[in-house]
Amino acid sequence: MPMQTSSPSSVRSTQSHPADAQTRRVLLVAAALCGLGAVAPAIAQQNGASTFPARPIQIIVPSTPGGILDIAARTVANGMSRELGKPVVVDYKAGAGQTIGANFVAKAPADGYTLLLGSNVSLAVNPQLMPNIPYNAAKDFIPVAMLGTNANAVMVLPSFPANNFTEFVDYVRKNPGKVSYAHPNLGSSAHIAGEALRQQAQLDYLAVPFKGSAGATTAALGSQVEVLIDNLATAIPLVKVGRLKALAVTSVKRSALLPEVPTIAESGFPGFHIAGWISIHAPAGTPSSVVNKLNETIRRTLATPETRQQFERAMIDPVAADSAQNLDRYLKADYETWGSVIQKGNIHLE
């Protein structure tokens, strides 16, 4: 029987050609590089967070020194410096309804080293009242951490014929157009709260704006208006000595600074919530790893007795620690709430 031999073509089909081996090596290297390309951003973010901060951080306060924003910023900056082992400095860029400072941060590098001490004024109210604002509050910032809230109180003279909020509402309804309330500024949280109350409780009363709390308080104490709506920094000293009586606060829950005063929500108007807030924001595009590290640092700072004491002195209600993602959802909902009140009330800056 003749011996079978392999043809040249069959031999070639079973042997590895040097060119084929080289091709496989090229493909394997390419696949490995593609894999590295996919994970490189994640590795870079992790490395960025582990080395952040490598230099001082600045918190921009969009108002002048001495106010509630300044106190909050300096208190948190001191705590962050201790936590991070790097300087955290406070700088002031006031003017144009807090929009100058906010715009500065919006245009800053998105690296976590320039932060905004934001508030309902710069990020919720003015963007909906000022037609030519130079930044987009919803797109140009990333929320980092909520610092605290500052509710308003509905106050009247001790002689006012109502001893609780329900009686107050009844009185105003029975006297349409005859009751007026003072608030410290057009577009302030007190003004928006008063307008929201008018809409939800269907009250016919007159809003009287002043340029600051001093004028509004003087008008209320002098019986030029029947009602004063202002923040707790104004309210608490007056209520504690009995010059005014607080009927309700505008926050979602009772303030730890004035715990005996009920909320409007628990006084017959469920869901009512209009309160000022203070928060830290970074420019849009800041790496999430850096945002999360800043959030964790601020949360630890807020939990210290020193911070809570400083906030209490400034009449700021500290908030429960929460993630940056939850804060983002909260602020978006709040933006819509304030915007709805502004639109329905046809509120404009004059």
Secondary structure, DSSP 4 states (H G I P E B T S, - for coil): -PPP---HHHHHHHSPPHHHHHHHHHHHHHHHHHHHHHHHHHHHHHHHHHH--SS-EEEEESS-TTSHHHHHHHHHHHHHHHHHSS-EEEEE---TTTHHHHHHHHTS-SSSSEEEEEEHIIIIIHHHH-TT-SS-TTTSEEEEEEEEEE-EEEEE-TTSS-SSHHHHHHHHHHSTT--EEEESSTTSHHHHHHHHHHHHHT---EEEE-SSHHHHHHHHHTTSSSEEEEEHHHHHHHHHTTSSEEEEE-SSS--TTSTTSPBSGGGT-TT----EEEEEEEETT--HHHHHHHHHHHHHHHTSHHHHHHHHHTT-EE-----HHHHHHHHHHHHHHHHHHHHHTT----
